[in-house]
Amino acid sequence: MGISGYEALVMCTISPMLLGMKSFRSLVIRNLRVAHLLSLSGVLAWLVTDQIARLVTISFGVSMGCLAWAATLYSESIHGPRLEARIMALLVGLLMSTIAKFAWHTNNPIWPIMHAENGGWNGTGFALAVLAALRFTRRAPLQTGDAVDKKAGSSLLSAFSIGGLFFGLHSLLSDSSTMILWVWDGYPIRGPVADVHAWYTIGAMTVGVILGVFRPGLVSTWTAYGAACVGAALLTTYNQWKGYYGGLTLAVYLMSVSVPLITNAAKKNPGTTFGLGFLIYNLLVLFHVWVVAYAFVPGGPYVREHTDWIMITTMLAIGAGVFDLTSQNNAKKIPRKPTATAHRKYHLGALGVLNVLFLVAAFLRFPTNDYKPYHEEDRLITAGIWTIHFSLDNDMWSSERRMRDLLKDAELDVVGLLESDTQRIIMGNRDTTQYLAEDLGMYVDYGPGPNKHTWGAALLSKFPIINSTHHLLPSPVGELAPAIHATIDAYGTLVDVFVFHSGQEEDPEDRRLQTEYLSKLMGSTSRPSILLSYLVTKPLEGNYNTYVSPISGMNDVDPSDWDRWCEYILFKGLKRVGYARIARHSITDTELQVAKFVVPKTEEESAFAWGVDGSVRNRRVGENEVPEGWKFPAKLKGEGVRGHYYHQDESREPRYYNF
């Protein structure tokens, strides 16, 4: 999480600054086809296996893409229809990417974190990209020299608007589930959900493109800007439908105002409007990471937990462009009743086709699972905790499918995922839980949303989630600690499940306060309970003795397991019958811990399993002494499968207990 130096590559987007030099600008514009083709090196980066070399290759591709697009827009700025066609291509392309991500469960199939093994279509994407680049650049640019419109207003104001606009589009609209997760607040469901309501975002984006093309003067007004500011405020401050309606208003505005703002910026010096614009965009990208990573970065404490500041800054930057348009009377220069042209028909047709494709993808993604636990006849709950490191494996490939395979092999009914919030630009605006939930047949609680300033905690369950609440635990110095308190219906018995990520080792006071908070929270319920957690403590020492205490009423799944530091499973009111630690191979940097519990049928059985001393239940027994349905999968014994095996001791066997 700390500064490594590679963060500097985020500045690859400021390459349009080079267009401030007339000779270089002329060179690029005369060779736009070459520039666009070179930008496809970022798509080819999936062939580079070394992580650093792949990152550098991607950065070069992004740099060339930004340079090529800025030069293209500038070169077409003297011809309204051709410039409009380029802008429509850009916006419809964003919509197409968002729809493709929905179809691929929030991963773009041609991203360089994808390959054939995890669902990538990189080769197909590259071939189509080459054909598109050749077609896109088939006509010569209209200008190659210095044709800056001296009357087009302020280049500085346009630069601010481009930075704010591109950040808003990228951070909120590059995935159809992002704004939905901003307003998600747990069960029972009272707002939109990604697999059902994501089309509302797509619809809003589509309406925005149409408004921007046919009513640019309308969307360039202060009235439209004011409505967008209200939408941004609602999205930032409210949950459920009220917040989402604000987000949809903002989505319509961002897409529509893109047309006049980019048109205005293209008529000025591209080195300033796009070069400085991308610098402002980069600062916002860093800002929206700093609000979460404040414990690891210089100056972080000054911006901690201030997503509201990011939204205000974004809207003010866009407002600078609106001011430039209105003060120079540029809005009136844009025809309000444009004549239909071929490129408009083409792009409007593409919008229609893309919306149909989205609905087809939504139909194909409609869940058909029955959500049955693996060992229903034994009243068994197999629960696990896993820190998934943002769904990127140690070789920087998207890891959802490998995670899916291990969770299925371990026969997990309930699993807590930590470091799971990938809804930021630096992580691709993704949502791992969608794929896992749909493929494994599980209910999902994403946990505190991306605007709650945590690295994420999520819960997947084959049992119905009756209720869930999200908690942000006390963190006066370090990062916020997220927790989920969910109640599931397991075989007719209500069971509470807690998913929790404690603060860092460097902040002992934070962890002490979080320990007290969570222990009291667990002690507040008399129902059978399971804690799936990342505690950052040694067994039997320090804060451990508050987590496992009369305050919480919780028991450690195996107090004799001394080789733990972060992940722990605690329980009460259940019959613990097995425990295993499974090697993660190269999926992440943390093992998968798993425990098996039997849900008591009667209050007497539950009371027997309640105590804290654990003198009887901690007696280990052999595998041959437990029923067949209670046993861990045999495939993970010994050498295991795909590098995953039981590894808590040399025997490479799971542990069983007499309860």
Secondary structure, DSSP 8 states (H G I E B T S, - for coil): ----SGGGGGGGGGGGGGGGSHHHHHHHHHTHHHHHHHHTHHHHGGG--SHHHHHHHHHHHHHHHHHHHHHHHHHTTTSHHHHHHHHHHHHHHHHHHHHHHHHTTT--TTSTT--GGGT--HHHHHHHHHHHHHHHT-S--S--S----TTS--HHHHHHHHHHHHHHHHHHHSSTTHHHHHS---SS--S--HHHHHHHHHHHHHHHHHHHHH-HHHHTSHHHHHHHHHHHHHHHH--HHHHHHHHHHHHHHHHHHHHHHHHHHHTS-HIIIIIIHHHHHHHHHHHHHHTTSTTTSTTHHHHTT-HHHHHHHHHHHHHHHHHHHHHTTHHHHS-SS----HHHHHHHHHHHHHHHHHHHHHHHTS-------TTGGGTEEEEEEEE-GGGB-TTS-B-HHHHHHHHHHTT-SEEEEES----SGGGTS--HHHHHHHHHT-EEE--S-GGG-SS-EEEEESS-EEEEEEEEE--SSS--EEEEEEEEEETTEEEEEEEEE---TT-HHHHHHHHHHHHHHHHT--S-EEEEEE----TTSTTHHHHSSTTTT-EES-TT----SSEEEEEESSEEEEEEEE--TTS-SS-EEEEEEE--SSHHHHHHT--SS-TTTTEEE-GGGS-GGGS--GGGSTT-BTTB-B-SSTT---EEEE-
